Amino acid sequence: MKAIQTKTVIGIITFMIISVAFSMTTIAAGTVTYKADSIDILSNDNAPNGRLSIKSIDQSVNGKSNFDKIIVGNWHNWNLGEFCPSIKLADVYKKFNVVHISFATPVDDSMTMQFSVDPGVETEESFLHGVAKLQAEGRKVVISIGGAKSKVLLTDDTKKQNFINSMIAIIEKYNFNGLDIDLEIRSVVLAAGDNDFRNPKTISIVNLIDAVKTIHTHFKENGKDLWISLVPEVGHVQQGMELYSDVYGSYLPVIYGLKDILTYVACQYMNVGSGNKITALDGQRYQNGTPDFVVAMTELLLKGFPVRNSSGETIQFPALREDQVGFATPATPTAAPAGGYMTPPELYSALDYLIKGISFGGNYTMVNPEGYPDIRGMVTWSVNWDKTTDGGTAVNEFSDSYYDYFYGESADGVTATPNLLRLYLMILPSIINK
């Protein structure tokens, strides 16, 4: 067969497919990519050969948009063996409506970023199919950068540009829906004398903010609404109220600088350390792994809080919108050895208080007693750990528990692609060949 690369033809095909979708059901907003057997079909300049991009419309679950509330899981691009096995992306459990791909990392000190699928997990082609399948089911697939082992430091203009160019290329190659910043191991560190999150002086932080804005603008100008998310450790955010210096509060200028394009921030309520307590708005310190900690740390971002710098000056960090705030907890005890795992009943009590204002009788009293009904949702480490029974947890405990909490127990995960649409895609090559 001869490859068809005419945009006019693709426009007709796209219209036909959307018409089928409209007549049956709705699928997620964005661009979905499918493999067309033995035919190269190019729908836009960025689509890989042999794939068809379909623009579609928004879906809802029990009357709510599928992204009003998010249940996010990180997907491992490596194999930990039998104890926490790898999972093909296409097989990610249906109640994760957002998946963070872990991780894109620097090739070397040039800060050129790389991402390739670990062959011990699945093939490149299988992964691309997984991205398309999840998107067709109404889910978002987001590339996450950094993690616990990879330092990203944009210390000059050359490194910043390398980062920008390579991340744009990765996002375009895999058609990712967003960019998640998960920088740890001293990737975001305040330089001495950098005392105001509103006007950061640390060059690597200034460059990171500028780079993310540039990447977001690039895709916006090309018709893609790229999600931007942050999943920092608590020390990098909330502990800035105690002391804004070094790593403490170091993400605050990033959050502040990106707030106009920020989809959500979900601070890690893990990696805090078993003996560490963090100060809340009431001046008291709370231990992670408790409902009080979840409520107190989350309300800091919902109400704003005073940031005390090394000069003794206090500057108020402004509240974020409710729909920009979530939080992250581990799926099982071993998923976060430093602590933070909580059982569903414990987290339900925290969520009921945060969202509905129903107190569980803890030590922390919210500043806003009515609660915050538009909180965005939850993130977990990880999709893979959630599939295990580590520590006596149930399989899919996190995703089942909290997807059902937000969408109702009758919700059965994201809606699959209509069978008629699948059939149309299967016969598409023969239609074109005629």
Backbone torsions as a table, in degrees:
resi	resn	phi	psi	omega
1	MET	NA	146.8	178.1
2	LYS	-86.6	135.8	179.4
3	ALA	-66.4	134.5	177.8
4	ILE	-103.7	120.8	-176.7
5	GLN	-128.3	26.9	-177.5
6	THR	-89.6	122.1	-177.0
7	LYS	-65.2	-28.8	178.1
8	THR	-63.5	-44.6	178.5
9	VAL	-61.0	-44.6	-178.9
10	ILE	-63.4	-36.6	177.5
11	GLY	-59.3	-41.2	178.3
12	ILE	-65.3	-44.4	-178.9
13	ILE	-61.8	-45.9	-179.5
14	THR	-59.3	-42.9	179.9
15	PHE	-62.9	-41.5	-179.5
16	MET	-62.4	-42.8	-177.8
17	ILE	-67.5	-42.7	178.3
18	ILE	-61.3	-37.3	178.8
19	SER	-60.8	-42.2	177.6
20	VAL	-61.4	-44.5	-178.9
21	ALA	-61.6	-41.7	-179.3
22	PHE	-63.3	-34.7	-175.4
23	SER	-74.7	-12.8	-175.4
24	MET	-115.5	-56.7	-173.7
25	THR	-160.8	-172.3	176.9
26	THR	-119.2	146.1	175.6
27	ILE	-126.0	173.6	-163.9
28	ALA	-67.2	149.5	177.1
29	ALA	-67.0	144.5	175.9
30	GLY	130.9	-155.6	-179.7
31	THR	-120.5	127.2	-178.9
32	VAL	-110.5	140.8	-176.8
33	THR	-115.6	131.1	178.8
34	TYR	-126.0	154.1	174.3
35	LYS	-89.1	126.8	175.7
36	ALA	-102.2	121.3	-171.6
37	ASP	-57.5	121.3	171.3
38	SER	58.3	19.8	176.8
39	ILE	-130.9	136.0	173.3
40	ASP	-89.9	118.0	179.7
41	ILE	-123.2	119.1	-178.1
42	LEU	-108.6	116.0	-179.2
43	SER	-93.8	-21.9	175.5
44	ASN	-157.8	173.7	-173.7
45	ASP	-65.7	-21.1	-175.1
46	ASN	-99.8	-8.3	-177.3
47	ALA	-74.9	135.1	177.5
48	PRO	-64.5	151.6	177.8
49	ASN	-56.9	141.9	177.0
50	GLY	83.7	13.7	-179.5
51	ARG	-132.0	144.0	-177.7
52	LEU	-111.8	124.8	178.1
53	SER	-96.2	134.1	-176.3
54	ILE	-120.6	122.4	173.3
55	LYS	-82.1	136.6	-175.3
56	SER	-136.3	-175.4	-172.9
57	ILE	-117.6	173.4	-172.7
58	ASP	-76.7	152.8	177.1
59	GLN	-121.0	168.1	178.0
60	SER	-136.2	157.3	176.6
61	VAL	-125.7	119.0	-178.2
62	ASN	48.9	42.5	175.7
63	GLY	84.1	-0.6	179.0
64	LYS	-111.8	144.4	172.2
65	SER	-58.0	143.8	-177.6
66	ASN	-63.2	-10.3	178.9
67	PHE	-120.6	10.0	170.3
68	ASP	-57.4	-41.9	176.7
69	LYS	-124.3	137.4	-176.6
70	ILE	-117.0	136.9	170.1
71	ILE	-117.1	105.8	-169.5
72	VAL	-108.6	134.2	174.4
73	GLY	-127.0	137.2	171.9
74	ASN	-79.4	135.0	179.4
75	TRP	-102.9	129.2	-177.9
76	HIS	-79.1	122.9	171.6
77	ASN	-92.5	47.4	176.9
78	TRP	-163.7	168.7	-176.9
79	ASN	-116.0	119.6	179.4
80	LEU	-93.0	3.3	179.8
81	GLY	90.7	-166.0	-172.3
82	GLU	-63.8	-31.4	-175.4
83	PHE	-65.4	-36.7	176.0
84	CYS	-143.1	82.3	-169.7
85	PRO	-70.3	158.7	175.6
86	SER	-71.7	158.1	-179.6
87	ILE	-134.7	130.9	173.2
88	LYS	-64.3	142.3	-175.9
89	LEU	-57.2	-39.1	-179.1
90	ALA	-63.2	-19.5	-176.9
91	ASP	-97.9	6.7	177.6
92	VAL	-58.7	133.1	-174.4
93	TYR	-54.5	141.2	-169.8
94	LYS	-63.1	-19.3	-176.6
95	LYS	-90.5	3.6	164.5
96	PHE	-89.5	107.9	-179.6
97	ASN	-89.9	-5.9	172.0
98	VAL	-136.4	135.4	179.1
99	VAL	-123.7	125.8	173.2
100	HIS	-93.7	123.3	179.2
101	ILE	-86.2	120.6	-174.6
102	SER	-108.7	117.5	-2.4
103	PHE	-143.9	159.3	160.6
104	ALA	-86.2	137.5	-174.2
105	THR	-135.2	160.8	178.5
106	PRO	-70.7	141.6	174.0
107	VAL	-65.5	-43.2	-179.5
108	ASP	-163.4	-161.1	-177.0
109	ASP	-68.1	-8.0	178.2
110	SER	-70.7	-15.7	-177.4
111	MET	67.3	22.0	165.8
112	THR	-74.5	124.7	-174.5
113	MET	-89.8	151.3	179.8
114	GLN	-134.7	150.6	169.5
115	PHE	-150.0	126.3	172.2
116	SER	-143.2	150.1	-175.7
117	VAL	-76.5	129.8	177.4
118	ASP	-65.5	118.6	-178.9
119	PRO	-63.2	-15.8	174.8
120	GLY	-75.4	-10.8	179.3
121	VAL	-102.6	-53.6	176.9
122	GLU	-169.8	173.5	179.0
123	THR	-81.8	163.5	176.1
124	GLU	-59.1	-44.1	-178.9
125	GLU	-64.0	-40.8	178.2
126	SER	-63.5	-40.3	178.8
127	PHE	-64.3	-44.4	177.8
128	LEU	-59.8	-40.6	175.2
129	HIS	-61.2	-40.0	179.7
130	GLY	-63.4	-42.3	177.1
131	VAL	-58.5	-48.6	-179.1
132	ALA	-62.9	-41.0	-178.5
133	LYS	-64.5	-47.3	-179.6
134	LEU	-62.9	-40.9	178.9
135	GLN	-66.3	-37.5	177.9
136	ALA	-65.8	-27.0	178.8
137	GLU	-84.6	2.5	177.9
138	GLY	90.2	28.5	-178.6
139	ARG	-115.5	161.9	176.8
140	LYS	-106.1	139.9	176.7
141	VAL	-120.9	116.5	-170.0
142	VAL	-118.8	135.5	176.5
143	ILE	-87.3	128.9	180.0
144	SER	-104.0	140.5	-179.4
145	ILE	-112.6	146.0	171.6
146	GLY	100.5	-107.0	-174.6
147	GLY	88.1	-169.0	-171.9
148	ALA	-80.4	-8.2	-174.2
149	LYS	-121.0	-8.8	-173.4
150	SER	-120.2	119.7	179.9
151	LYS	-90.2	131.4	177.4
152	VAL	-118.9	110.6	-178.4
153	LEU	-129.5	109.8	-179.0
154	LEU	-94.0	78.9	-169.9
155	THR	-88.0	-3.4	174.8
156	ASP	-154.2	174.4	-175.3
157	ASP	-65.8	-34.3	180.0
158	THR	-65.2	-45.5	178.6
159	LYS	-64.5	-38.4	177.8
160	LYS	-61.2	-46.1	-178.5
161	GLN	-67.8	-37.5	175.7
162	ASN	-60.4	-43.0	178.5
163	PHE	-61.6	-48.3	-178.9
164	ILE	-59.1	-52.0	-176.0
165	ASN	-61.8	-44.2	-175.7
166	SER	-71.9	-36.3	178.9
167	MET	-70.3	-37.3	174.9
168	ILE	-60.3	-43.4	-179.0
169	ALA	-64.1	-41.6	179.6
170	ILE	-64.7	-45.9	-179.0
171	ILE	-63.4	-39.5	179.5
172	GLU	-70.4	-40.3	-178.2
173	LYS	-60.4	-43.4	-174.6
174	TYR	-101.3	-0.1	-179.8
175	ASN	57.9	40.3	178.1
176	PHE	-66.2	150.2	-178.4
177	ASN	-87.1	-13.9	-176.1
178	GLY	-167.4	177.5	-180.0
179	LEU	-127.0	123.0	179.3
180	ASP	-109.8	131.4	-179.6
181	ILE	-100.7	109.5	-178.7
182	ASP	-127.2	64.1	-175.0
183	LEU	-92.7	126.1	-179.0
184	GLU	-127.1	-153.7	177.7
185	ILE	34.9	53.8	174.0
186	ARG	61.1	36.2	171.7
187	SER	-79.7	-27.7	-179.2
188	VAL	-122.1	99.2	-174.7
189	VAL	-134.2	129.8	-180.0
190	LEU	-75.1	133.0	174.7
191	ALA	-73.1	156.5	178.0
192	ALA	-57.2	133.6	179.0
193	GLY	86.2	-3.3	177.2
194	ASP	-84.3	95.9	-166.7
195	ASN	-111.5	-0.5	-174.4
196	ASP	-133.4	110.4	-178.5
197	PHE	-62.7	-20.2	-179.8
198	ARG	-76.4	-23.5	-178.8
199	ASN	-138.8	71.9	-175.9
200	PRO	-65.4	148.0	179.8
201	LYS	-112.3	-16.8	-179.3
202	THR	-68.6	117.1	-170.2
203	ILE	-61.0	-38.5	-179.1
204	SER	-66.1	-32.3	177.8
205	ILE	-75.4	-44.0	176.5
206	VAL	-57.5	-44.8	-178.9
207	ASN	-68.0	-35.5	178.0
208	LEU	-63.8	-45.8	178.6
209	ILE	-60.3	-47.4	-178.6
210	ASP	-64.1	-40.1	-178.8
211	ALA	-64.2	-45.4	-179.4
212	VAL	-64.4	-41.3	176.6
213	LYS	-60.7	-42.4	-179.3
214	THR	-64.1	-43.3	178.2
215	ILE	-62.6	-44.9	179.0
216	HIS	-61.0	-44.0	179.7
217	THR	-63.6	-40.8	179.0
218	HIS	-54.8	-47.5	-177.4
219	PHE	-74.6	-34.5	177.4
220	LYS	-62.0	-41.0	179.2
221	GLU	-67.3	-19.9	178.8
222	ASN	-105.0	18.2	171.7
223	GLY	84.3	15.1	-179.1
224	LYS	-115.3	128.3	176.7
225	ASP	-89.3	90.6	-175.4
226	LEU	-78.1	124.2	175.6
227	TRP	-71.4	141.4	175.0
228	ILE	-123.1	120.8	179.7
229	SER	-130.5	157.4	179.1
230	LEU	-130.9	135.2	176.6
231	VAL	-130.4	70.5	-177.2
232	PRO	-84.2	163.5	172.6
233	GLU	-75.2	154.8	-178.4
234	VAL	-58.4	-37.8	179.6
235	GLY	-60.1	-29.4	-178.6
236	HIS	-81.3	-8.6	-177.2
237	VAL	-127.1	-78.2	-172.1
238	GLN	-63.2	-32.2	-179.4
239	GLN	-71.4	-6.1	172.8
240	GLY	-64.6	-19.5	176.5
241	MET	-68.5	-31.4	179.6
242	GLU	-81.3	-43.7	178.8
243	LEU	-161.9	121.7	178.8
244	TYR	-94.1	93.2	-175.9
245	SER	-168.2	145.4	177.6
246	ASP	58.1	-121.7	178.9
247	VAL	-86.7	-14.2	-175.8
248	TYR	-75.5	114.1	-176.9
249	GLY	78.7	10.0	-172.4
250	SER	-66.9	-20.2	176.7
251	TYR	-82.5	-12.0	-175.9
252	LEU	-59.4	-43.3	176.3
253	PRO	-65.0	-28.8	177.9
254	VAL	-69.7	-47.2	177.3
255	ILE	-60.3	-47.0	-178.7
256	TYR	-63.1	-43.5	-177.3
257	GLY	-69.5	-25.4	-177.5
258	LEU	-106.5	5.4	-170.3
259	LYS	-57.9	-28.6	-177.8
260	ASP	-76.4	-18.9	178.6
261	ILE	-119.3	5.8	-175.6
262	LEU	-75.9	124.7	176.7
263	THR	-79.1	-49.6	174.9
264	TYR	-162.6	154.5	169.3
265	VAL	-121.8	132.4	-179.6
266	ALA	-130.9	97.0	-178.1
267	CYS	-68.3	144.5	-177.9
268	GLN	-78.2	111.8	175.3
269	TYR	-89.3	50.9	178.1
270	MET	-155.6	-177.6	-177.0
271	ASN	53.7	26.1	179.8
272	VAL	-93.5	-28.4	-176.0
273	GLY	99.7	137.2	-172.3
274	SER	-64.7	-26.1	-177.9
275	GLY	-101.1	0.1	-174.7
276	ASN	-87.7	137.1	173.4
277	LYS	-122.6	147.6	-176.1
278	ILE	-119.2	140.6	-178.3
279	THR	-74.9	137.9	179.2
280	ALA	-109.4	-175.1	-176.8
281	LEU	-64.4	-24.3	179.6
282	ASP	-84.9	3.2	179.5
283	GLY	83.5	-3.7	178.9
284	GLN	-93.5	158.9	-178.6
285	ARG	-106.9	138.2	-174.0
286	TYR	-125.4	145.6	-176.9
287	GLN	-89.0	135.1	178.2
288	ASN	-67.2	160.3	-176.8
289	GLY	82.9	16.3	179.3
290	THR	-130.3	154.1	175.9
291	PRO	-58.6	-38.1	178.0
292	ASP	-57.1	-43.1	-178.8
293	PHE	-62.4	-47.0	-179.5
294	VAL	-58.1	-48.8	-177.6
295	VAL	-66.7	-46.9	-175.5
296	ALA	-66.2	-44.0	-178.6
297	MET	-69.3	-35.8	-179.7
298	THR	-70.5	-39.0	-178.8
299	GLU	-67.7	-24.0	175.3
300	LEU	-56.6	-41.9	179.6
301	LEU	-79.1	-26.3	-178.9
302	LEU	-80.1	-26.1	179.8
303	LYS	-107.9	-17.5	-171.6
304	GLY	84.3	161.2	-176.0
305	PHE	-157.8	155.2	179.5
306	PRO	-75.5	135.3	-179.8
307	VAL	-110.8	121.5	-177.9
308	ARG	-102.1	118.3	-177.8
309	ASN	-91.0	178.9	-174.3
310	SER	-69.3	-13.5	176.8
311	SER	-90.1	-0.1	-179.6
312	GLY	87.4	0.2	179.0
313	GLU	-80.9	146.1	178.3
314	THR	-115.6	127.4	179.0
315	ILE	-124.7	133.3	-176.9
316	GLN	-79.4	122.5	172.9
317	PHE	-83.4	125.8	-173.4
318	PRO	-73.6	153.2	177.2
319	ALA	-66.0	146.0	171.4
320	LEU	-91.0	162.1	172.9
321	ARG	-63.6	150.5	179.4
322	GLU	-57.2	-41.1	-176.7
323	ASP	-73.3	-2.7	175.1
324	GLN	-97.6	-0.8	-172.0
325	VAL	-118.0	127.3	170.6
326	GLY	-138.7	-162.3	174.8
327	PHE	-156.3	161.8	-175.4
328	ALA	-120.8	133.5	175.4
329	THR	-133.6	155.8	178.8
330	PRO	-73.7	150.3	-179.0
331	ALA	-74.8	-28.6	-178.9
332	THR	-144.0	167.0	179.6
333	PRO	-60.0	-43.9	-176.9
334	THR	-73.2	-19.5	178.4
335	ALA	-61.4	-25.4	178.4
336	ALA	-139.7	86.8	-176.4
337	PRO	-58.4	-24.0	179.7
338	ALA	-79.0	-0.8	176.5
339	GLY	105.7	172.3	178.2
340	GLY	120.7	-16.2	178.8
341	TYR	-66.4	138.7	176.3
342	MET	-134.9	144.3	178.0
343	THR	-70.7	157.9	176.9
344	PRO	-53.6	-45.2	178.6
345	PRO	-58.9	-37.1	177.9
346	GLU	-64.9	-44.6	-179.6
347	LEU	-72.8	-31.8	175.3
348	TYR	-59.1	-41.2	-179.3
349	SER	-65.4	-38.2	176.8
350	ALA	-66.6	-43.5	-179.7
351	LEU	-65.6	-41.3	178.5
352	ASP	-59.7	-38.9	179.2
353	TYR	-72.1	-48.1	-178.3
354	LEU	-61.0	-43.9	-171.0
355	ILE	-92.5	-39.3	-173.1
356	LYS	-109.4	-9.8	-177.6
357	GLY	76.0	18.1	179.7
358	ILE	-90.0	106.2	-174.8
359	SER	-70.6	144.6	174.6
360	PHE	-101.4	7.6	177.3
361	GLY	79.0	26.7	179.8
362	GLY	-80.1	-172.3	-178.3
363	ASN	-83.3	-23.4	-178.7
364	TYR	-92.7	133.5	176.1
365	THR	-112.1	124.4	-177.0
366	MET	-66.1	145.9	174.6
367	VAL	-65.9	-39.5	176.1
368	ASN	-102.1	99.1	-173.9
369	PRO	-67.6	-17.2	-177.5
370	GLU	-82.5	-14.6	178.1
371	GLY	90.2	-178.4	-174.1
372	TYR	-129.8	86.5	-171.8
373	PRO	-66.8	-18.5	-175.0
374	ASP	-99.5	14.5	173.6
375	ILE	-50.6	140.3	-168.0
376	ARG	-74.1	-40.2	-178.5
377	GLY	151.8	-152.0	-170.2
378	MET	-137.3	150.6	177.7
379	VAL	-122.6	146.4	175.5
380	THR	-135.3	149.8	164.7
381	TRP	-102.4	100.9	11.1
382	SER	-159.1	177.5	172.7
383	VAL	-54.2	-43.1	-175.9
384	ASN	-67.8	-47.0	179.8
385	TRP	-64.2	-32.0	-179.3
386	ASP	-66.2	-19.8	179.2
387	LYS	-82.9	-7.2	-177.2
388	THR	-97.3	175.0	173.0
389	THR	-112.8	29.1	-179.8
390	ASP	-54.3	134.4	176.4
391	GLY	67.4	17.5	-179.6
392	GLY	84.9	9.6	178.3
393	THR	-74.2	159.5	175.6
394	ALA	-85.0	152.1	173.3
395	VAL	-60.1	132.9	-177.7
396	ASN	62.5	28.1	-176.9
397	GLU	-60.3	-47.7	-177.7
398	PHE	-63.6	-55.5	-174.2
399	SER	-64.7	-42.6	177.5
400	ASP	-63.0	-47.2	-173.3
401	SER	-64.2	-47.2	-169.4
402	TYR	-93.5	-25.7	168.8
403	TYR	-63.5	-45.4	179.0
404	ASP	-65.5	-34.9	178.6
405	TYR	-60.6	-45.2	-175.5
406	PHE	-81.7	-34.5	-173.0
407	TYR	-108.7	-5.3	-179.3
408	GLY	97.0	147.8	-175.4
409	GLU	-67.0	-18.0	179.0
410	SER	-80.6	-12.5	179.5
411	ALA	-69.5	138.1	-176.3
412	ASP	-118.8	38.4	-179.9
413	GLY	81.3	-173.2	-176.2
414	VAL	-69.7	154.8	-177.8
415	THR	-79.0	131.3	179.3
416	ALA	-71.9	159.6	176.8
417	THR	-62.7	135.9	-179.8
418	PRO	-55.3	139.1	-179.5
419	ASN	-60.5	-36.3	179.5
420	LEU	-63.4	-37.8	177.8
421	LEU	-65.8	-40.5	177.4
422	ARG	-60.9	-44.0	179.8
423	LEU	-61.8	-41.6	179.9
424	TYR	-61.0	-41.5	179.8
425	LEU	-66.4	-33.1	179.2
426	MET	-67.6	-37.4	-177.2
427	ILE	-91.8	-3.5	-177.5
428	LEU	-55.7	-43.5	-179.3
429	PRO	-57.9	-42.0	-178.8
430	SER	-69.0	-32.2	177.4
431	ILE	-64.1	-46.2	-179.3
432	ILE	-65.4	-38.4	-176.5
433	ASN	-64.0	-28.4	179.1
434	LYS	-73.2	NA	NA
